[in-house]
Amino acid sequence: MAPTGKDFTSIIRPARPDDCGEIARMIKDLAEHQGSGAGSSETVTAEALREDAFRDDPYFRALVAEVPGTADGSGGEAQMIGYAMYYFCYSPFVRRAVYLQSFYVKPPYRGRGIGSSLMKEVAKIGVENSCNKMKWTCQGWDDVAIKFYKKCGGKDITEGLNCHLFNMDREELIEFAKS
């Protein structure tokens, strides 16, 4: 059961290898919420996350949010309730940037400042690493997320950007690389 109100203790910390199982479960919950356009959740495994995040040159980094195991905060094992996955990227126009790739807070814990805390920690990491921009995307139909991101100070640049976002899945990538 989630604590009621905003008066409870939560912490944001860097993810550890043993967090990957719960992060994988939350990614699957997010994919279910976003529908088929989010990608295949079959490829999301704790092993894959560990391999990609905890290597010498990680593909991504992650933060997790957790609360004490009991609703009154009196003790027990901590419960993971959210995560933020991010990586550093580069643009010749702005130089260093941090990209918030995936972000999720379990529904019973939303509206309690945890999402804002996760985003602020990613922003702080960006500032500490001399980033000039933080970027992310969200589903166009997700009005709740859009409102949240605007409340955090995010600017929806798609309205005036006049560009398209492209990608290639692995099969297309292999074919293109061979051609």
Contacts in CASP RR format, 6 or more apart in sequence:
PFRMAT RR
TARGET T0000
AUTHOR 0000-0000-0000
METHOD contacts of the structure
MODEL  1
MAPTGKDFTSIIRPARPDDCGEIARMIKDLAEHQGSGAGSSETVTAEALR
EDAFRDDPYFRALVAEVPGTADGSGGEAQMIGYAMYYFCYSPFVRRAVYL
QSFYVKPPYRGRGIGSSLMKEVAKIGVENSCNKMKWTCQGWDDVAIKFYK
KCGGKDITEGLNCHLFNMDREELIEFAKS
1 71 0 8 1.000
1 108 0 8 1.000
2 71 0 8 1.000
2 106 0 8 1.000
2 108 0 8 1.000
2 109 0 8 1.000
3 67 0 8 1.000
3 71 0 8 1.000
3 72 0 8 1.000
3 73 0 8 1.000
5 112 0 8 1.000
6 111 0 8 1.000
6 112 0 8 1.000
6 113 0 8 1.000
8 67 0 8 1.000
8 71 0 8 1.000
8 73 0 8 1.000
8 112 0 8 1.000
9 67 0 8 1.000
9 68 0 8 1.000
9 73 0 8 1.000
10 65 0 8 1.000
10 66 0 8 1.000
10 67 0 8 1.000
10 81 0 8 1.000
10 109 0 8 1.000
10 112 0 8 1.000
10 114 0 8 1.000
10 117 0 8 1.000
11 65 0 8 1.000
11 66 0 8 1.000
11 67 0 8 1.000
11 78 0 8 1.000
12 63 0 8 1.000
12 64 0 8 1.000
12 65 0 8 1.000
12 117 0 8 1.000
12 118 0 8 1.000
12 121 0 8 1.000
13 63 0 8 1.000
13 64 0 8 1.000
13 66 0 8 1.000
14 61 0 8 1.000
14 62 0 8 1.000
14 63 0 8 1.000
14 64 0 8 1.000
15 23 0 8 1.000
15 53 0 8 1.000
15 61 0 8 1.000
15 62 0 8 1.000
15 63 0 8 1.000
15 64 0 8 1.000
15 83 0 8 1.000
17 50 0 8 1.000
17 53 0 8 1.000
17 54 0 8 1.000
19 62 0 8 1.000
19 64 0 8 1.000
19 80 0 8 1.000
19 83 0 8 1.000
20 46 0 8 1.000
20 47 0 8 1.000
20 49 0 8 1.000
20 50 0 8 1.000
20 53 0 8 1.000
21 46 0 8 1.000
21 49 0 8 1.000
22 64 0 8 1.000
22 80 0 8 1.000
23 46 0 8 1.000
23 49 0 8 1.000
23 62 0 8 1.000
23 64 0 8 1.000
23 80 0 8 1.000
23 83 0 8 1.000
23 85 0 8 1.000
24 44 0 8 1.000
24 45 0 8 1.000
24 46 0 8 1.000
24 48 0 8 1.000
24 49 0 8 1.000
26 80 0 8 1.000
26 82 0 8 1.000
26 83 0 8 1.000
26 104 0 8 1.000
26 106 0 8 1.000
27 41 0 8 1.000
27 44 0 8 1.000
27 102 0 8 1.000
27 104 0 8 1.000
28 41 0 8 1.000
28 44 0 8 1.000
29 104 0 8 1.000
29 106 0 8 1.000
30 38 0 8 1.000
30 102 0 8 1.000
30 104 0 8 1.000
31 38 0 8 1.000
31 39 0 8 1.000
31 41 0 8 1.000
31 44 0 8 1.000
32 41 0 8 1.000
34 139 0 8 1.000
34 142 0 8 1.000
49 62 0 8 1.000
52 58 0 8 1.000
52 59 0 8 1.000
52 60 0 8 1.000
53 59 0 8 1.000
53 60 0 8 1.000
53 61 0 8 1.000
53 62 0 8 1.000
58 87 0 8 1.000
59 87 0 8 1.000
60 85 0 8 1.000
60 86 0 8 1.000
60 87 0 8 1.000
60 101 0 8 1.000
61 85 0 8 1.000
61 86 0 8 1.000
61 87 0 8 1.000
61 125 0 8 1.000
62 83 0 8 1.000
62 84 0 8 1.000
62 85 0 8 1.000
62 86 0 8 1.000
63 83 0 8 1.000
63 84 0 8 1.000
63 86 0 8 1.000
63 118 0 8 1.000
63 121 0 8 1.000
63 122 0 8 1.000
64 80 0 8 1.000
64 82 0 8 1.000
64 83 0 8 1.000
65 80 0 8 1.000
65 81 0 8 1.000
65 82 0 8 1.000
65 83 0 8 1.000
65 105 0 8 1.000
65 109 0 8 1.000
65 114 0 8 1.000
65 115 0 8 1.000
65 117 0 8 1.000
65 118 0 8 1.000
66 78 0 8 1.000
66 79 0 8 1.000
66 80 0 8 1.000
66 81 0 8 1.000
66 82 0 8 1.000
67 73 0 8 1.000
67 78 0 8 1.000
67 79 0 8 1.000
67 81 0 8 1.000
67 109 0 8 1.000
68 74 0 8 1.000
68 75 0 8 1.000
68 76 0 8 1.000
68 78 0 8 1.000
68 79 0 8 1.000
69 75 0 8 1.000
69 76 0 8 1.000
69 77 0 8 1.000
69 78 0 8 1.000
69 79 0 8 1.000
70 76 0 8 1.000
81 105 0 8 1.000
81 106 0 8 1.000
81 109 0 8 1.000
81 114 0 8 1.000
82 104 0 8 1.000
82 105 0 8 1.000
82 106 0 8 1.000
82 109 0 8 1.000
82 114 0 8 1.000
82 115 0 8 1.000
82 118 0 8 1.000
83 102 0 8 1.000
83 103 0 8 1.000
83 104 0 8 1.000
83 118 0 8 1.000
84 100 0 8 1.000
84 102 0 8 1.000
84 103 0 8 1.000
84 118 0 8 1.000
84 119 0 8 1.000
84 121 0 8 1.000
84 122 0 8 1.000
85 100 0 8 1.000
85 101 0 8 1.000
85 102 0 8 1.000
85 103 0 8 1.000
86 98 0 8 1.000
86 99 0 8 1.000
86 100 0 8 1.000
86 101 0 8 1.000
86 122 0 8 1.000
86 125 0 8 1.000
87 98 0 8 1.000
87 99 0 8 1.000
87 101 0 8 1.000
88 96 0 8 1.000
88 97 0 8 1.000
88 98 0 8 1.000
88 99 0 8 1.000
88 126 0 8 1.000
88 129 0 8 1.000
88 131 0 8 1.000
89 97 0 8 1.000
89 98 0 8 1.000
89 99 0 8 1.000
89 135 0 8 1.000
90 96 0 8 1.000
90 97 0 8 1.000
91 97 0 8 1.000
91 133 0 8 1.000
94 132 0 8 1.000
94 133 0 8 1.000
95 132 0 8 1.000
96 126 0 8 1.000
96 129 0 8 1.000
96 130 0 8 1.000
96 131 0 8 1.000
96 132 0 8 1.000
97 131 0 8 1.000
97 132 0 8 1.000
97 133 0 8 1.000
97 134 0 8 1.000
97 135 0 8 1.000
98 122 0 8 1.000
98 123 0 8 1.000
98 125 0 8 1.000
98 126 0 8 1.000
98 129 0 8 1.000
98 131 0 8 1.000
98 133 0 8 1.000
98 134 0 8 1.000
98 135 0 8 1.000
99 134 0 8 1.000
99 135 0 8 1.000
99 136 0 8 1.000
100 119 0 8 1.000
100 122 0 8 1.000
100 134 0 8 1.000
100 135 0 8 1.000
100 136 0 8 1.000
101 136 0 8 1.000
103 115 0 8 1.000
103 118 0 8 1.000
103 119 0 8 1.000
103 136 0 8 1.000
105 114 0 8 1.000
105 115 0 8 1.000
105 118 0 8 1.000
115 148 0 8 1.000
116 152 0 8 1.000
119 152 0 8 1.000
122 134 0 8 1.000
123 134 0 8 1.000
126 134 0 8 1.000
136 149 0 8 1.000
137 165 0 8 1.000
138 145 0 8 1.000
138 146 0 8 1.000
138 149 0 8 1.000
139 145 0 8 1.000
140 146 0 8 1.000
146 156 0 8 1.000
149 156 0 8 1.000
150 156 0 8 1.000
168 176 0 8 1.000
END
